[in-house]
Structure formats: structure tokens, C-alpha cells
Amino acid sequence: MLKTFFEEKGADLLKRIGMTKTEFARKTRIRRKTANAFFRTKNLHTIRKAAEVLGVPFEMLIGYTSEPDIASMPVPERDGQPLASGYFGPIYDSFRGRPKEAFWFLIDHQDGDLIGVYSIPGIGDIDLVWGDAACGVNHILLKHINDKDFPTVNQMIDAVSEIVITGNLSFESEDKLVIRKNGFVVIIRKNYRIDGKKLESKNWILTAYSKESSGITLAPLDTN
């Protein structure tokens, strides 16, 4: 099983902040014997609660081995000022050409639609959305951070960017694009629909995965 941040470094973290496993278990209302495996959970709300209890950044505890270097990332003031609100939540235009910051912004806020994160000749702008358990960044975190797809979140972010920017377009239809590279796949939706009716045309990342794993993803927009 993939080792998580808490399994690898949790004891040192607790020692550094002066909290015992018993205290941690009590504050998070879990049994002490389950504390070692606590951060195997993929429930982001549970992990955010744990981060609050520990008094550490949420990004440190999303359950994966790599820690983001968020402190070194430039964050324009306008990042906190959405243009409007849409189907996927607040719409931001300040992450163009900044995919790493865009991914971590969505992970931190758990909401949002970041337009033009990528711009690819022949395709145009590609947006990044938080989505839900079935689509977007949320879906990738919950379903495709594992031993078969992407071992860590940072590796997923780097891989998705490499595939989108330098991969080969292997399939295109009215509704989606499929880009592949080195055995990995990124699926881009070209619109979103409700009850089968197309409401808007926009390119956005639906999912990303290894072709060796089960990558079946049905956006809820197709069936709601």
C-alpha cells in the first residue's frame, strides 16, 4: 500500500508540535490504535479537520508523500477575486500558464473554475475545475492517486501538464478530447451538459489516469 505523509513523517510531526498520538486521537475523535493509518483516508474534509487539529497547513496532510512548495509560489492579489460564478463555482482568470499554482489553489479552496490554465495550439484554452467525486481535480485526487496511476499529487500535477502540453491527441469527438503520452491519459471535455443538453462550450480537464488502471469516468453533467 502506498505510504502516506502521516505514516512516513507523522511521528516526527507530532513530536515537533508537542502532541502525543493519544492527544491526536482524542482531538480527532478516533481510536488511538488507528492513528498511524489515519491519513490513508481519501476524504478531504476529514483531512482538513485533522490539519486544523494539528495546526498545520492542509496541503501538508492530503495523504500523499510529496509536500508542495507553496511558499515559493507567486500569488497575484487578484487570485482571491473571482470574475463571476458559474456551474463549477467561482471563475478565476489569474492562473493562465500557472498549472501548479492552479492545482494547489483548487485543492486548498475545494471549489472553483480556473480558465485558460493551459493554452494549446490547435485546441485553445483548457480550464481546470475542482469538480466533484466524478470529475475534475477532486475526482483525480480521490480516484487516481495510487500505485497504478500517480504516486503523489505533485507527480500527478507534473504528469498532467506534460501530457497536455506535449502529448499526442489520440481521439476527438463533439464532446471530448483524449491526449496520451507514455501510457498515461488526460481526457478533456469540450462542454458541459445537463439532462443531455449542452449549456456551454468550454475545454476542461475531466480526468487523468494510467491506461493500466480503470479510468472509466462519467461526468455527472451527462446524467443529472
C-alpha positions in Angstrom: 0.0 0.0 0.0 1.2 3.5 -0.8 2.7 5.1 2.2 1.2 8.4 3.1 2.6 11.5 4.7 1.4 10.7 8.2 2.8 7.1 8.0 6.2 8.3 6.9 6.5 11.5 8.9 3.6 11.6 11.3 5.6 10.7 14.4 8.1 13.4 13.7 5.3 15.9 13.0 3.5 15.1 16.3 6.8 15.4 18.2 7.6 18.7 16.6 4.2 20.2 17.6 4.3 18.6 21.0 1.3 16.3 20.6 1.1 12.7 21.5 -0.8 10.1 19.4 -3.2 9.8 22.3 -3.9 13.5 22.3 -4.2 13.5 18.5 -6.6 10.6 18.6 -8.7 12.3 21.3 -9.0 15.6 19.5 -9.9 13.9 16.2 -12.2 11.5 18.0 -10.7 8.3 16.6 -9.2 5.3 18.4 -5.5 5.6 19.3 -4.6 2.4 17.5 -6.0 3.8 14.2 -3.9 7.0 14.4 -1.0 5.5 12.4 -3.2 4.8 9.4 -5.5 7.9 9.8 -4.2 9.8 6.8 -4.8 6.9 4.4 -8.3 8.3 4.1 -9.2 10.0 0.8 -11.9 12.1 2.4 -10.6 15.6 2.0 -13.0 17.1 4.6 -11.6 14.6 7.2 -8.1 15.5 6.4 -8.8 19.2 6.6 -10.3 18.7 10.1 -7.1 16.8 11.1 -5.0 19.7 9.8 -7.0 22.1 11.9 -6.4 19.9 15.0 -2.7 19.6 14.3 -2.3 23.3 13.5 -0.5 22.6 10.2 -1.3 23.5 6.6 -4.0 21.4 5.0 -1.7 20.9 2.0 0.8 19.0 4.2 -1.7 16.4 5.1 -3.6 15.5 2.0 -2.4 12.0 2.4 0.5 11.7 -0.1 4.2 11.6 0.1 5.2 14.8 -1.6 4.8 18.2 0.0 4.1 21.2 -2.2 6.5 24.1 -2.2 3.6 26.5 -1.9 5.6 29.2 0.0 7.7 29.9 -3.1 4.7 30.2 -5.5 3.8 33.7 -6.6 0.2 34.5 -5.8 -1.2 37.7 -7.5 -3.6 39.7 -5.4 -6.3 39.1 -7.9 -6.3 35.3 -7.2 -8.8 36.0 -4.5 -11.1 38.0 -6.8 -13.3 35.8 -9.0 -14.7 37.3 -12.2 -18.1 35.7 -11.7 -19.8 32.5 -10.6 -20.6 29.6 -12.9 -21.6 25.9 -13.0 -18.3 24.9 -11.4 -18.2 27.7 -8.8 -16.2 31.0 -8.7 -14.5 31.7 -12.0 -10.9 33.0 -12.0 -8.7 34.1 -14.9 -5.4 34.7 -13.0 -3.9 31.2 -13.4 -3.1 31.3 -17.1 0.2 29.4 -17.7 0.5 28.6 -14.0 -0.8 24.9 -13.7 1.0 24.0 -10.4 -0.4 27.1 -8.6 -3.8 26.4 -10.2 -4.0 22.8 -8.9 -3.0 23.8 -5.4 -5.4 26.7 -5.4 -8.3 24.4 -6.2 -7.1 21.8 -3.6 -6.9 24.5 -0.9 -10.2 26.1 -1.8 -12.1 22.9 -2.9 -14.1 25.0 -5.3 -13.6 27.0 -8.5 -13.2 27.2 -12.2 -9.8 28.4 -13.4 -9.9 29.4 -17.0 -7.1 29.2 -19.5 -4.6 27.3 -17.2 -3.3 25.7 -20.4 -3.3 27.1 -23.9 -2.5 24.5 -26.6 -2.2 25.2 -30.3 -5.0 23.6 -32.2 -7.1 23.2 -29.1 -7.2 26.6 -27.4 -7.6 27.3 -23.8 -8.1 24.4 -21.3 -9.6 25.2 -18.0 -9.1 23.4 -14.6 -12.1 22.9 -12.3 -12.4 21.5 -8.8 -15.5 19.4 -9.8 -16.7 16.6 -7.6 -16.1 12.9 -6.9 -16.9 12.1 -10.6 -15.0 14.8 -12.4 -12.2 17.4 -12.3 -9.3 17.8 -9.8 -11.5 16.4 -6.9 -12.1 13.2 -8.9 -8.4 12.8 -9.8 -7.4 13.1 -6.2 -9.9 10.7 -4.9 -9.6 8.0 -7.7 -6.2 8.3 -9.3 -3.6 9.0 -6.7 -2.4 5.4 -6.1 0.2 2.9 -7.1 -1.2 2.4 -10.6 -1.8 6.0 -11.6 0.1 8.8 -9.9 2.0 8.0 -6.6 1.8 11.6 -5.3 -0.1 14.8 -6.0 2.9 16.7 -7.2 3.8 13.9 -9.6 0.2 13.9 -10.9 0.4 17.7 -11.5 3.6 17.4 -13.4 2.4 14.5 -15.4 -0.9 16.1 -16.4 1.0 19.2 -17.5 3.4 17.2 -19.6 0.7 15.2 -21.2 -1.5 18.2 -22.0 1.4 20.2 -23.4 3.5 17.6 -25.2 1.2 14.6 -25.6 -0.5 13.2 -28.7 -4.1 13.8 -29.5 -5.5 10.3 -30.0 -9.2 10.9 -30.1 -11.6 13.7 -30.6 -15.4 13.9 -30.8 -18.0 16.6 -30.3 -17.8 16.2 -26.6 -14.2 15.3 -25.7 -10.5 15.1 -26.5 -8.2 12.3 -25.4 -4.5 13.1 -25.1 -1.9 10.3 -24.4 1.7 10.1 -23.5 3.9 7.4 -22.1 1.0 5.2 -21.1 -1.0 8.0 -19.4 -4.2 9.6 -20.5 -5.8 13.0 -20.0 -9.5 13.4 -21.0 -10.7 16.9 -21.8 -14.4 17.7 -22.0 -15.3 20.3 -24.7 -18.6 21.3 -23.0 -20.8 20.6 -20.1 -24.4 19.3 -20.3 -27.4 18.9 -18.0 -30.0 16.3 -18.9 -28.1 15.8 -22.2 -28.5 19.5 -23.2 -25.3 21.3 -23.9 -25.2 24.5 -21.8 -21.8 25.9 -22.7 -18.7 25.0 -24.8 -15.5 25.0 -22.8 -12.4 22.8 -22.7 -11.8 21.5 -19.1 -9.9 18.5 -17.7 -12.3 15.8 -16.8 -9.8 13.2 -15.5 -6.3 11.8 -15.8 -5.0 8.3 -15.3 -2.7 5.4 -16.4 -4.0 3.2 -19.2 -3.1 0.3 -16.9 -5.8 1.2 -14.4 -9.5 1.6 -14.7 -10.0 5.1 -16.0 -13.8 4.9 -16.6 -15.2 8.3 -15.7 -18.7 9.5 -16.4 -19.2 13.2 -15.7 -22.4 13.7 -13.7 -23.3 16.5 -16.1 -24.3 13.8 -18.6 -26.8 12.2 -16.4 -28.2 14.8 -14.0 
